[in-house]
Amino acid sequence: MSEKGAVVYADDSVLSASQALAERLAWPLLALPDLSAESPQACFLCYRDGCLKLLDKQTLKKGGLIVEIDPRPGEQHSYPAPKKDLLAQAIGKKTKSLIDATTGWAQDSLALFRMGYEVQCIERSPVMAELIKDGFQRLAQKDWMKNRQLQTPTLMVGNAIELLGGLSEAPDCIYLDPMFPPKRKQTAATRKSMAILRDILGDDLDRADLFAAAWRATGKRVVVKSPDYAEPLGGKPSESYQGKLLRYDVYLK
Ligand SMILES: C[S@@+](CC[C@H](N)C(=O)[O-])C[C@H]1O[C@@H](n2cnc3c(N)ncnc32)[C@H](O)[C@@H]1O
C-alpha cells in the first residue's frame, strides 16, 4: 500500500500539515496542480475543506471521502442515542466497554459511541488511522461533545491480533467487521467508501486469527459483522441478528 499513494496539497496554508503527514506515511508530497492523469499513485490524501480526505483520480479536484462524524440517516441526534438497532442488540444493552478491532471508516465505532458505549478503536492501516484521527479531532470540536465534556474514542494503531494480546483490562465486548470478499457488485453510493477501502487494503485474510485473538481477549462477548452469504467466523454463534444483507453473529463467553 505504501507505494500506492501520495499526499497532495492545494495551497501553502496546508503545506506544513501535509509535509508532516507525508513524512509519517513515507509517501511523496505533491502539489495538486502538478498531478496528471499519468501519476502512478492510485490514491491520495489531501487536507481540504477543513478535513483530511481520501481521494482517487476522479475526486482529485472535488469530492473525496472523509470519516463522517455526524449521525447516519435515520439515527437520532440525541446523546446517548437509543440502543435499539440490530448493532446495539448484538453488542448488548448491558455492555459498557467495547473495542472495535477493525475500525475502518469508524461508522460503527461512532454510532456505538453516540449510544453511550465506552469505545476503544484499533486500526492497522496507517492511512485509515490518519483519517480516523482527523475525524476524532473534528468530533472533539462539536458543541454536544464539549458541553458534556466527552472524550472521543481512543485509537490504537496496529494489528489487533497482537494488540488484543496485550490489553491490561478485558473489555465487555470486542467487535469485528473485517473485510470479506464481495459476492455481489456493490452499487449503492454509500458502499463506495468500502469499495475504495478494499481496493487499497485488500481483503482481511487473517480474519480467523483475529477472531481467535478477540475470543481470548474479551471479557464477555465477541460480535462479528458478516455479509449474509459468509460462514460464521467463529463457528456456530450463540445468537445471530439478521439484517437485510448482513448479519451480526454474537459469541458469548
Ligand atoms: C470493513 S472495514 C471496517 C468498517 C467499519 N466497521 C466502519 O464502520 O467503517 C475493516 C477495517 O478493519 C481493518 N482491519 C482488519 N483486520 C485488522 C486487524 N487484524 N487489526 C487492525 N485492523 C484491522 C482494515 O484495515 C479495515 O480498515
The ligand as a MOL file (V3000), in Angstrom:
LIG
                    3D

  0  0  0     0  0            999 V3000
M  V30 BEGIN CTAB
M  V30 COUNTS 27 29 0 0 0
M  V30 BEGIN ATOM
M  V30 1 C -14.6810 -3.4300 6.6230 0
M  V30 2 S -13.6180 -2.2720 7.3590 0 CHG=1
M  V30 3 C -14.4630 -1.8190 8.8340 0
M  V30 4 C -15.5360 -0.8160 8.6250 0
M  V30 5 C -16.0740 -0.2260 9.9140 0
M  V30 6 N -16.8270 -1.1910 10.6830 0
M  V30 7 C -16.9040 1.0240 9.6720 0
M  V30 8 O -17.9990 1.1250 10.2400 0
M  V30 9 O -16.4450 1.9100 8.9460 0 CHG=-1
M  V30 10 C -12.3100 -3.2430 8.0120 0
M  V30 11 C -11.1610 -2.4380 8.6010 0
M  V30 12 O -10.5260 -3.2590 9.5810 0
M  V30 13 C -9.1400 -3.1360 9.4840 0
M  V30 14 N -8.5600 -4.3950 9.9860 0
M  V30 15 C -8.7690 -5.6360 9.5010 0
M  V30 16 N -8.0790 -6.5540 10.1870 0
M  V30 17 C -7.4190 -5.8730 11.1540 0
M  V30 18 C -6.5220 -6.2640 12.1940 0
M  V30 19 N -6.1420 -7.5300 12.3450 0
M  V30 20 N -6.0460 -5.3110 13.0060 0
M  V30 21 C -6.4070 -3.9940 12.8630 0
M  V30 22 N -7.2340 -3.5710 11.8760 0
M  V30 23 C -7.7340 -4.4890 11.0420 0
M  V30 24 C -8.8840 -2.8990 7.9970 0
M  V30 25 O -7.6260 -2.2370 7.8070 0
M  V30 26 C -10.0790 -2.0310 7.6150 0
M  V30 27 O -9.7880 -0.6630 7.7610 0
M  V30 END ATOM
M  V30 BEGIN BOND
M  V30 1 1 1 2
M  V30 2 1 2 3
M  V30 3 1 2 10
M  V30 4 1 3 4
M  V30 5 1 4 5
M  V30 6 1 5 6
M  V30 7 1 5 7
M  V30 8 2 7 8
M  V30 9 1 7 9
M  V30 10 1 10 11
M  V30 11 1 11 12
M  V30 12 1 11 26
M  V30 13 1 12 13
M  V30 14 1 13 14
M  V30 15 1 13 24
M  V30 16 1 14 15
M  V30 17 1 14 23
M  V30 18 2 15 16
M  V30 19 1 16 17
M  V30 20 1 17 18
M  V30 21 2 17 23
M  V30 22 1 18 19
M  V30 23 2 18 20
M  V30 24 1 20 21
M  V30 25 2 21 22
M  V30 26 1 22 23
M  V30 27 1 24 25
M  V30 28 1 24 26
M  V30 29 1 26 27
M  V30 END BOND
M  V30 END CTAB
M  END
